[in-house]
Amino acid sequence: MGSRFCFVVVVFFFAATLILAVYLRDSNHRTFYELRRCKIEQDRLRQELWQKQLRVESLINPAAISERLDR
């Protein structure tokens, strides 16, 4: 009877270990996906900010201001 209980405990421990490994692997993939999504969004916002900065610099450029004043 004792060896049967030991076998059940070992099988249960093995199954629990496999379930935990699958859960951790899935969690790792979700975390990687979330980080990648945030990085892509950050790059998009950085590019948008860069374009707006170029637009502002073109508006405050002394040559552009004098051209608008001449009109």
Order of alpha helices (4+ residues) and beta strands (2+ residues): alpha-alpha
